[in-house]
Amino acid sequence: MSARIVLSALSGGTALMTRTYVVMRRGRKQVKTAAKTFFSGLVEIGVPERLAQDIADIYAAQGLQMLSIRSWIRIARDLSGPNREVMSSLLDD
């Protein structure tokens, strides 16, 4: 019985991690596609390519940072560390 519970917990965790990874990869692809579309739109309206590329990179940077696994791990550490009370009070507001 306990082996079954452990197996269920492990397989459920693995499935959740796999789904999360796939969703994050899909999201990163969508951010990159949106940045390319944004770049093309800027060039179409007459913005110089170098400036348009810089603007598109800034546009995509925040989305890519949000979809970074390292940033999610950092958030989890912050929520479970000594600042837990401070972080939870900020999230409650």
Secondary structure, 3 states (H helix, E strand, C coil): CHHHHHHHHHHHHHHHHHHHHHHHHHHHHHHHHHHHHHHHHHHHCCCCHHHHHHHHHHHHHHHHHHCCHHHHHHHHHHHHCCCHHHHHHHHHC
